[in-house]
C-alpha cells in the first residue's frame, strides 16, 4: 500500500486507499460469513472466548487509562485550548449539541438494555447471591458502570483529538491526523491509512451490532402493535426499510436531518422517562436513584479494576459477556462517535467539550437506567412478575414492552417506544453513514461533508453487514465480532493519547505558535515573547531545510494534490550557501502560485538603502515575480505550514478580486518559475 493520489469518482474525490481498502475488508468478511455461516459463527464464538481469557485484564486497565487522561487534559492547563481558532465559537446550541451526542452515542440500545440489564444483574449477579437484597442494591450501579463515565471518556478522548488537530491545526478530519505528532508526514502513507482503514471497519461492525440488537426490539414491538411475527425475514426487511430512511436523513446533512431527529429523540425519551417515574412508585424511585448514584460513586474504583480473578469460571464468563463486551463495544464505536462529536463541536474549549461530553449524557443515562431498572426489579422482586425476569434472561428485547404493560395508556406508550426505536435506529445509521463517508473521502475542510450519494452507499453497507451478522448467528455473533474488532483499535487510542499530549504540551509551553492565527487573532504578546526566548539557538541551514521545512512543504503539496491540484516540489543546489526548494501550484492555464525557499545572507541593518550583510545565512521565502515573503529563521514545522496557507490564501483571494491575471504582487511568468534574483 502506498501514498496514492485519490481518484475522482462521480464528480468528487475519495481517498482511494482508505475507501477501497475498507470496502475490501468489509466485503471479505461478508463473503466469509455468507459462504461459511456455521464455521463463521464458531470462529466468532471462539474468538470472543480467547479475547476475554487473554485480554480481559487489558481492557479493564485500558479503559481506566482513557478516563484518567481525558479528565487530566480537561482539568489541567490544557483545558483552555479552543477546538478551533481563538475567536471560534460553537456552531450548535448546548441543547442541540447534547441531543446529537446522546442520540448518536447511545442509540436504540438504551431501550434494549434499560430493563433487561439491571434485571439480569439482579437475577444472575457475578459474585452475590441471586435475588438477594445485595443483588438489588448493586444491579443498577453495575449498569451505570457499563453506561457511564468510562465509556463516554473514550468518545470524548477521540472527539477531542480529532477536533483539535482538524480545527486548530487544519489537518484532515481523520483518525490518522491524531498521530501527526508521532508520525509526521507519514500519516499520509501506509501507517496512517492502515489506521483509518481499521477505524472504518471497526465503525461498520460497531454500528451493525447496535442495529442488529435494535431490530430485534423493533420487531417485537411491531408484533405487539400489528401482529408482525418475530423472525429473520421480517428483521431483514425492517433493516432495509430503516436504512433507506437513514440514507435520506444522512443526505440532508448534520444541521437538518440528524440534528432535528436527535432533538425529537431526546424529547420523546424524556417524556417516556417522566411518565414511568410518575406512574410508578415515584418517591421510592427517587430515593433509590440517590442511593444508586452514591453506590456508583463509591464503588467506581473497585468496579473499574474488578477482573473477577478469584470468583470462579462462571464470573469470568459473566465478565466476558458484560464488561468486556461493553468496553469493546464502546471502543468499536469510538472512531464513529469521536468523529461525529468533533464534527459538531468546533469552537468549544477542551474543558467545555470534555466535561460536557462526559456529564451531559451521564446525567440522562443515570436517570433513565435507574427509573426503568428499579421499576423492573420492583415488579419481579416485590410484585411477583416472574415473566419479566425470564424475558430479561431469554428475550431482552421484550422487557421494556412488558414493563409498560403494567401502567396505563399501554397503547400510547408502546407506540412511543416504537417511534423511539425507529428514530434511534435512524440516527445511529445516518450519523454513522455520514462519518464513514467523511472518513473515506477527501474534504475541502473539516466543516465539509462527503457527497450525499456516498453517505447513501455507506448506509447500504451498514445494512448489509447487519443482515449478514444476524444470519450468521444472531446476537451472539454480533457481540463476538465487535469484541474481536475492537482489540487492535484500542492501541490506536493509546497512540492518539500520546499524539494529543505531545501537541498540547508544545502549544501551551509556547514551542509551537500558529503564525497565521497569532497575526489574525491577537495572541497574547507575552506568550509569543516567552516562546521566542525558548527558541533561541543557531540552526544549521541544510538540516533545517531537510528535516523541518521540506516535510511541511511536502505535506502542504499532498493536501493540494488530494484536492485535485497539480503540484510540483523541486529541490536543487544553487550556490555555496545551500539548496533551493520550490513549490509550484498550477492554478489555471499559465497561472501559477510559487513559494520558493532560498538561503540568503542576513541583513544587519534594515535601512532602505543599506546593504550591510552578515556572514550568517537564513532561509527566506520568495514568491512569484521576486516578491519577498517570510524569513523562516526560528520557524517550527507548524509555522511553515501556516505561512504556506497564509500566502496561498492571499494568492487565491487576489485572483478572485481581479478581473484578469495581472496581479502586481504575483507576476505571472510563462512556466511559473521565478525570475533570476542574483
Residue pairs with C-beta under 8 A, 6 or more apart in sequence:
1 17
1 21
1 190
1 193
1 194
2 17
2 189
2 190
3 17
3 188
3 189
3 190
3 193
3 558
4 16
4 17
5 16
5 561
5 562
6 13
6 14
6 15
6 16
6 442
6 562
7 13
7 14
7 16
8 564
10 451
10 453
11 451
12 441
12 450
12 451
12 454
13 441
13 442
13 562
13 563
13 564
14 440
14 441
14 442
14 454
15 193
15 196
15 440
15 441
15 442
15 562
17 193
17 197
18 174
18 193
18 196
18 197
18 200
18 439
18 440
19 440
19 441
21 193
21 197
22 196
22 197
22 200
22 201
22 204
22 439
22 440
23 461
25 197
25 201
26 201
26 204
26 461
26 465
29 465
29 468
30 464
30 465
30 468
32 40
33 40
33 468
33 469
33 471
33 472
34 468
34 471
34 472
37 471
37 472
37 473
40 472
40 473
40 477
41 472
41 473
41 476
41 477
44 472
44 473
44 476
44 477
44 480
44 481
44 484
45 473
45 476
45 477
45 480
47 480
47 483
47 484
48 320
48 479
48 480
48 483
48 484
49 320
51 320
51 324
51 328
51 483
51 484
51 487
52 316
52 317
52 319
52 320
52 324
52 483
53 316
53 320
55 487
56 307
56 316
56 319
56 320
56 324
57 307
58 490
59 323
59 324
59 327
59 328
59 490
60 304
60 305
60 306
60 307
60 323
60 327
62 327
62 490
62 493
62 494
63 150
63 151
63 153
63 154
63 304
63 327
63 330
64 150
64 304
64 305
65 494
65 497
66 150
66 153
66 154
66 157
66 493
66 497
67 149
67 150
67 153
69 157
69 497
69 501
70 153
70 156
70 157
70 160
70 354
70 358
71 153
71 354
73 79
73 160
73 350
73 354
73 500
73 501
73 504
74 350
74 351
74 353
74 354
74 355
75 351
77 508
78 350
78 504
78 505
78 508
79 349
79 350
79 351
79 354
80 349
80 350
80 351
81 164
81 168
81 349
81 350
81 504
81 507
81 508
82 88
82 168
82 347
82 348
82 349
82 350
83 160
83 163
83 164
83 167
83 168
83 342
83 345
83 346
83 347
83 348
83 349
83 350
83 353
84 163
84 167
84 168
84 346
84 347
85 167
85 168
85 517
85 520
85 521
86 517
86 521
86 522
86 523
87 521
88 167
88 346
88 347
89 347
90 97
90 345
90 346
90 347
90 348
91 344
91 346
91 347
92 100
92 259
92 344
94 356
95 263
96 259
96 262
96 263
97 344
97 345
97 356
98 266
98 356
98 360
98 361
99 259
99 262
99 263
99 265
99 266
100 254
100 258
100 259
100 262
100 340
100 344
100 431
101 155
101 337
101 340
101 341
101 344
101 357
101 360
101 361
102 262
102 265
102 266
102 360
102 361
102 364
103 261
103 262
103 265
103 266
103 423
103 424
103 427
103 428
103 431
104 258
104 262
104 336
104 337
104 340
104 427
104 428
104 431
104 432
105 152
105 155
105 333
105 337
105 341
105 361
106 147
106 361
106 365
106 424
107 210
107 214
107 424
107 425
107 427
107 428
108 210
108 211
108 213
108 214
108 217
108 218
108 420
108 421
108 424
108 425
108 428
109 210
109 213
109 214
110 269
110 365
110 368
110 424
111 214
111 217
111 400
111 417
111 420
111 421
111 424
112 213
112 214
112 216
112 217
112 396
112 397
112 400
113 143
113 147
113 396
114 368
114 369
114 372
114 373
114 400
115 372
115 373
115 375
115 376
115 388
115 392
115 396
115 399
115 400
115 402
115 403
116 391
116 392
116 396
116 397
116 399
116 400
117 143
117 146
117 369
117 373
117 392
117 396
118 139
118 140
118 142
118 143
118 369
118 372
118 373
118 374
118 376
118 377
119 139
119 373
119 376
119 377
119 380
119 388
119 389
119 392
119 393
119 399
120 392
120 393
120 396
121 135
121 138
121 139
121 140
121 142
121 143
122 130
122 131
122 135
122 136
122 139
122 377
122 380
122 381
122 389
123 130
123 131
123 135
123 380
123 389
123 392
123 393
124 130
124 318
124 393
125 135
125 138
125 139
125 142
126 308
126 311
126 314
126 315
126 318
126 319
127 308
127 311
127 315
128 134
128 135
128 138
129 135
131 381
136 377
136 381
137 291
137 295
138 295
138 299
139 373
139 377
140 288
140 292
140 369
140 370
140 373
140 374
140 377
141 292
141 295
141 296
141 299
141 303
142 303
143 369
143 373
144 292
144 296
144 365
144 366
144 369
144 370
145 296
145 299
145 300
145 303
145 304
145 323
146 322
146 323
146 326
147 326
147 365
147 369
148 296
148 362
148 365
148 366
149 300
149 358
149 362
150 304
150 327
150 330
151 326
151 327
151 330
152 357
152 358
152 361
152 362
153 358
154 330
154 331
154 334
154 338
154 493
155 330
155 333
155 334
155 337
155 338
155 341
155 357
156 341
156 353
156 354
156 357
156 358
157 334
157 338
157 493
157 496
157 497
158 175
158 178
158 334
158 335
158 337
158 338
158 339
158 341
158 342
158 493
158 496
159 337
159 338
159 339
159 340
159 341
159 342
159 345
159 353
159 357
160 342
160 350
160 353
160 354
160 500
161 178
161 338
161 496
161 499
161 500
162 173
162 174
162 175
162 177
162 178
162 338
162 339
162 341
162 342
163 341
163 342
163 345
163 346
163 353
164 350
164 500
164 503
164 504
165 171
165 177
165 178
165 180
165 499
165 500
165 503
166 172
166 173
166 177
166 342
166 446
167 342
167 346
167 347
167 446
168 514
169 180
169 503
169 514
169 638
169 641
170 446
170 641
170 645
171 177
171 180
171 187
172 442
172 443
172 446
172 559
173 339
173 342
173 343
173 438
173 443
173 446
174 192
174 196
174 439
175 195
175 196
175 199
175 335
175 338
175 339
175 439
175 492
175 496
176 183
176 187
176 188
176 191
176 192
176 193
176 195
176 196
177 187
178 495
178 496
178 499
178 500
179 187
179 191
179 192
179 195
179 495
179 496
179 499
180 187
180 499
180 503
181 498
181 499
181 500
181 502
181 503
181 506
182 495
182 498
182 499
182 502
183 191
183 192
184 551
184 637
185 551
185 554
185 555
185 558
186 192
188 555
188 558
195 492
196 439
198 488
198 489
198 492
199 335
199 439
199 489
199 492
200 335
200 436
200 439
200 440
201 485
202 331
202 332
202 335
202 485
202 486
202 489
203 332
203 333
203 335
203 336
203 432
203 435
203 436
203 439
204 436
204 461
204 462
204 465
205 332
205 465
205 481
205 482
205 485
206 329
206 332
206 333
206 336
206 482
206 485
206 486
207 333
207 336
207 428
207 429
207 432
207 462
207 466
208 462
208 465
208 466
208 469
208 478
209 329
209 332
209 469
209 478
209 479
209 481
209 482
210 329
210 333
210 428
211 239
211 242
211 425
211 428
211 429
211 462
211 463
211 466
212 466
212 469
212 470
212 474
212 475
212 478
213 397
213 475
213 478
214 421
214 424
214 425
214 428
215 235
215 238
215 239
215 242
215 425
215 466
215 470
216 230
216 235
216 397
216 475
217 397
217 398
217 400
217 421
218 238
218 242
218 418
218 421
218 422
218 425
219 228
219 230
219 231
219 234
219 235
219 238
219 397
220 230
220 395
220 397
220 398
220 401
221 401
221 414
221 417
221 418
221 421
222 228
222 234
222 238
222 418
223 229
223 230
224 401
224 414
225 414
225 415
225 418
228 234
232 470
232 471
235 470
236 467
236 470
239 463
239 466
239 467
239 470
240 463
240 467
242 422
242 425
242 426
242 429
242 463
243 429
243 459
243 460
243 462
243 463
245 422
245 426
246 425
246 426
246 429
246 430
246 433
246 459
247 430
247 433
247 455
247 456
247 459
247 460
248 257
249 257
249 258
249 261
249 426
249 427
249 430
250 257
250 258
250 429
250 430
250 431
250 433
250 434
250 437
250 452
250 455
250 456
250 458
250 459
251 257
251 452
251 453
251 455
251 456
252 258
253 434
253 449
254 343
254 344
254 434
254 449
257 430
258 427
258 430
258 431
258 434
261 423
261 426
261 427
261 430
262 427
264 423
265 420
265 423
265 424
265 427
268 416
268 419
268 420
268 423
269 364
269 368
269 420
270 364
271 416
272 413
272 416
272 417
272 420
273 367
273 368
273 371
273 372
275 407
275 413
276 371
276 372
276 375
276 403
276 404
276 407
277 285
277 286
277 371
279 407
279 408
280 371
280 375
280 378
280 407
281 375
281 378
284 374
284 378
285 370
285 371
285 374
285 375
288 370
288 374
289 366
289 367
289 370
289 371
289 374
292 366
292 370
292 374
293 366
293 370
296 366
307 319
308 315
308 316
308 318
308 319
320 483
321 479
324 483
325 479
325 482
325 483
327 486
328 482
328 483
328 484
328 485
328 486
328 487
329 482
329 483
329 486
331 486
331 489
331 490
331 493
332 482
332 485
332 486
332 489
334 489
334 493
335 435
335 439
335 489
336 431
336 432
336 435
336 436
339 435
339 438
339 439
340 431
340 434
340 435
341 353
341 357
342 446
343 434
343 435
343 438
343 446
345 353
346 446
346 447
348 356
372 400
372 403
375 403
376 388
376 392
376 399
376 403
379 385
379 388
379 403
379 406
380 386
380 388
380 389
385 402
385 406
387 402
388 399
388 402
388 403
391 398
391 399
391 402
392 399
400 417
401 414
401 417
404 410
404 413
404 414
404 417
407 413
429 459
429 462
429 463
430 455
430 459
432 458
432 459
432 462
433 455
433 456
433 458
433 459
433 462
434 449
434 450
434 455
436 455
436 458
436 461
436 462
437 449
437 450
437 451
437 454
437 455
437 457
437 458
438 449
438 450
440 450
440 454
440 458
441 450
441 451
441 454
442 562
442 563
443 449
443 450
444 563
449 455
469 477
469 478
469 481
470 477
470 478
473 480
503 512
505 511
506 512
507 513
509 534
510 527
510 528
510 530
510 531
510 534
511 531
511 534
511 535
511 636
512 636
512 637
512 638
512 639
513 523
513 527
513 528
513 531
513 639
514 638
514 639
514 642
515 635
515 639
515 642
515 643
515 646
516 642
516 643
516 645
516 646
517 523
517 642
518 528
519 646
532 634
535 634
535 636
539 633
539 634
541 577
541 578
541 599
541 617
541 618
541 619
542 578
542 579
544 619
544 632
545 578
545 579
545 581
545 597
545 599
545 619
548 635
548 636
548 637
548 640
549 581
549 597
549 619
549 632
549 635
549 640
550 569
550 571
550 581
551 637
552 637
552 638
552 640
552 641
552 644
553 569
553 581
553 583
553 595
553 597
553 640
553 644
554 569
555 641
556 583
556 641
556 644
556 645
557 567
557 568
557 569
557 583
557 585
560 567
560 585
561 567
565 585
565 586
566 585
566 586
567 583
567 584
567 585
567 586
568 582
568 583
568 584
569 581
569 582
569 583
569 584
570 581
570 582
570 584
571 579
571 580
571 581
571 582
572 579
572 580
573 579
573 580
574 580
574 598
577 599
577 600
577 601
577 617
578 599
578 617
579 599
580 596
580 597
580 598
580 599
581 596
581 597
582 594
582 595
582 596
582 597
582 673
582 674
583 594
583 595
583 596
583 644
584 592
584 593
584 594
584 672
584 673
585 592
585 593
585 594
585 648
586 592
586 672
587 593
587 651
587 652
587 655
590 668
590 670
590 672
591 655
591 661
591 668
592 624
592 668
592 672
593 624
593 647
593 648
593 651
593 666
594 622
594 623
594 624
594 672
594 673
594 674
595 621
595 623
595 629
595 644
595 647
595 648
596 621
596 622
596 623
596 674
597 619
597 620
597 621
597 622
597 632
598 619
598 620
598 622
598 677
599 617
599 618
599 619
599 620
600 617
600 618
600 619
600 620
601 613
601 614
601 615
601 616
601 617
602 613
602 614
602 616
602 617
602 618
602 633
603 610
603 611
603 612
603 613
603 614
604 612
604 613
604 614
605 612
618 631
618 632
618 633
619 631
619 632
619 633
620 628
620 629
620 630
620 631
620 632
621 628
621 629
621 630
621 631
621 632
621 643
621 647
622 628
622 629
622 674
622 677
623 629
623 647
623 665
623 666
624 666
624 667
624 668
624 669
624 672
624 674
625 665
625 666
625 667
625 669
625 674
625 675
626 667
626 674
626 675
626 677
627 665
627 666
627 667
629 643
629 647
630 643
632 639
632 640
632 643
635 643
650 665
651 666
654 663
654 665
654 666
655 661
655 663
661 668
662 668
667 675
669 675
